[in-house]
Amino acid sequence: MAGSILGNAVRRLEDPALLRGRATYIDNLDLPDKAHVVFVRSDVAHARITGIDTAAAAAMEGVLAVYVAEDLAIAPFHTFVPVADVFARPPLAVGTVRFVGDAVAAVIATDKRIAADAAEAVVVAYEPLPVIVDPERAFDDGQPTIIEPHGSNVSFSNIDPYDDGFFADADVVVRGRYENQRVAVVPMEPNSFAAVPGPDDHITVYASTQMPHLIKPAMSAILGLPVEHIRVIAPDVGGGFGGKAGTAPEYAVVAAAARKLGRPCTWTETRSEDMVALPHSRAQVQYVELGCKRDGTFTGLRARIVGDSGAYPGVGTMLPGGTRRMSQGNYALPKLSVDIACAVTNTTPTGAYRGAGRPEAASMVERIVDQAAIELGIEPAELRRKNFLQPDQFPFVTHTGVTYDSGDYATPLTRVLELAGYEELRAEQRRRRAAGDPVLLGIGLSTYVEITAGGGSSEFGAVEIDADGGATIRVGTSGHGQGHATSFAMIVADRLGIALEQIRLVQSDTDRVPRGGGTGGSRSLQLGGTAVYQATEAVWDKARSLAADLLECAADDVVVHPDGRVGVAGVPATALTWAELARRSPEPLAAELDFDQQGATFPFGAHIAVVEIDSDTGRVTPLRHIAVDDAGTVLNPLILAGQQHGGVASGVSQALYEQVHYDDQGNPQTANLADYALPSAAELSSFEVHSTETPTPLNPLGAKGIGEAGTIGATPAVQNAVVDALAHLGVRHVDMPATPERVWRTIDAARRGTLPDPWREPPAIFEQLRRAGAGAADQAAVEAAEGV
């Protein structure tokens, strides 16, 4: 943008405080006389509670209280998106525990170490019940019902129209069963919460949350207090990624304990606690069929998706619905049918994680497209290009009712092929194969489209000129690492000429910001940024009229001079500073409003991953990752690149390393970072990130979201690269994560001629639901889940 700060790389204003250790997280809040909460959690996956002995713990010096469910009498509630009334969750287990990590009691003490020791002294007696870990087995006849009042282990379903003629016009039907494995969110700061009771039944709570304004009405209902008696503050938050959306059960217990004891109470998870208590995500098994003509033209896609709700169905249960909504991908599919069956299991409840249903859709679609390329003998890039939606088709309504706003899918594909040196890579791959090189080269491609600012497209923004001539922004988004302070300040500085360093951001405090949607679904710039933009324009209109009156000129002649003063164009000598304008204004130079965007936006892009595989050990080494993402108009390319890097790292990590494991009795096998494979920078290659710009018509900035795009594009690119490296051996699919053992076993099976078929028939539950007359699910909750 010529003559504008917008579109230029500006270093983040918020980083110095973070880098110098000046940030304030909940665990280091200075709350006088604060007590510490530690939870007693179930160490069995499914059992009836026959007794809880708290006497020894309560008698320990420094212990203030030990609470079980009946002591606090908190009604079960939905932590975020409700699925069904019967799935409301008690914050402390009542009668039954349903997963390892289910909270049974809470110990409150003057010191965290005392509370931890006392928690060990609480004795819980259990009567074991049958355990279900595998969601596909949860539907089998004879399996016990985990949430008995529901009468079934099916927590959510969707059955789309389908008949036997669906693939009648296909020459080839490519089929695959793909596991999009369960992963943990692992934020740098584990979940954390504090509550401070005040006079007259008021309470202030501090939450490590993405959405403070969502917690306020939830706390009102939980505590039985008027909503105006509750203040919610999110201080610095050490990562959320979807896992910190909603009102965690522990929040209710801590707040109730603080009120009961009449003193501040605080709780911060340990890492091992975080690995079993914070919601997990992904957790889908996808049965996919793609009909094709011999020339590669797609005739239709059918998918049947098994989702894992965990022990208490919530937002994670709705995410397969989001996968369905984005299952058309970038392609002109003549037909689409996606069935869903989600299961209750004795595992940690599932929730959102970076992308929340969209990475699963891209992985499913891009995996079957790559498998089709192998089986049809068509180059993967050409197969995609042949079936892309074209730019003149936008806005485009998909088979699932989603309206893509704008797109030009071939442009990032062409660009990423050029940047990667694709033909040279293919030549090197052929050379290695011809030479029998034991180090195999894999080149994986993915193209994707995703949804951002779904689940509600309104946001609050306010701008006010301060007495010192600076400006204060108030906004309903909640930044914790995404660069909001910088991006919003750039918008104000660009219009008003105020130095970035003089612009302050107020966020994440429900007493100072009246409403807001927080952060989730890559919504903040397009919604919060536009609200700030429009509020800035309103402030400028007021300031221009004021300056015209003071300088006795026409308002149209008033401009911001290069030095930031406001005056008549061409007459800088009489210009006024913003401090002077603020002082001489009869009313605050301020504006506040809500921006309502008429629909979601749809970023897109193309990624190429290059890997090497040691065929003797199965080890996969990432060599390069090239991303070309299109998030509409770019406001700050430095922030864009940072979000791309973080997203790609998440995607590579899922493809190669991460997976939550349980044994048959529901015992977690990956409950710490010694057992859960989370890569460091040393395991990752350098990322080559680029962008194209296709503005959205839905907001004046032209911006779409970027926070999750890297993850959505990277995961299938890396998985496809692993399969590509082995394709000449007859391999058609390798499930994630592509660990050395899994890859080695695949190579060994290929050499022995015992490779398994990538397809097997889906569980019978889908036909049972169809025969029972199940139909399309209510999409309201599915769309709400897209906001995380």
Disulfide bonds with the S-S distance in Angstrom:
none
